[in-house]
Amino acid sequence: VVALWLAGTVWAVVDSWNKVERTDAMPTWGDRPADTAGRNYLLVGSDSRENLSAEDRNRLRTGGGAGRRTGTIMLVHVPVLGAPSLISIPRDSYVPIRGMGENKINAAYNTGGAPLLIDTVEQNTGLRIDGYAEIGFGGFTNVVESLGGVELCPKQDIQDDKAHLDVKKGCQEMDGVTALAYVRARYFDPRGDLGRVERQREFLKAISSKALTPANVLLPWRLHSVGSAVTPNLTVDEHDSMLEIGMALNAVRRASGGDRQVTVPVSDSTLRTEHGWAVK
């Protein structure tokens, strides 16, 4: 029985990992920061519609926007000793971008993909990024639905027409489509993107807590179901190992919900720029 369980667990993990897409995410410019203590991972939520069918776009209510942008940018720091940290970087942060002057940090991803985004984070923080993981719309909802929904707790009634979200305040079970709308919504919130990053971290805490229950981890068929829901929509750096990505995701779980999760300090959330309103 133990041998069968071990074989099933190995199959669930390896089969799921083999569906992950790889990309050359690291920048190639020669002025990258020196290696820093611990490990730093960049986690990105992409709103690219490229791999979504017309049916999926209609079901997820994403619209048909072209190009690729990111509504979620998070830095995970895993120290040599001690607890990990989870830092949200507002997507409208106004920063210098190589070859582009100053612009919103989201423009780095939109223009140059993962390498330019990582370079921008490195040049503006002095931290060297060691790993990269990106998940798209489809993976977002598939994971929630494979878990049978997640419990999220809006602090107020929310009606956001652009995100197609209409929910009452209070803790409730949300399906994949509603959870996606919840973490995308920002127009109802006077804090805009700053409020949204808090809901993104709330979602990460909820989904990591539910995904890592003993039943989902110890039962091979459940483990395979959860893994198969996310990995086809997951992109990692070609040099990242399964162990490293697992370490990064476990760090997210450990940091979520405590005082080790923060947003980059903001001095002006309505900065007027030539590229529109931005965050300083």
Secondary structure, DSSP 8 states (H G I E B T S, - for coil): -HHHHHHHHHHHHHHHHTT-EEE--S---TT-----SSEEEEEEEE---TT--HHHHHHHT-----S--EEEEEEEEE-SSS--EEEE--TTBEEEETTTEEEEHHHHHHHHHHHHHHHHHHHHH-----EEEEE-HHHHHHHHHHTT-EEE--SS-EEETTTTEEE-SS-EEE-HHHHHHHHH--TT-TTTHHHHHHHHHHHHHHHHHHHTSHHHHHSHHHHHHHHHHHGGGEEEETT--HHHHHHHHHHHHHHTTSTTEEE---S-SSEEETTEEEB-
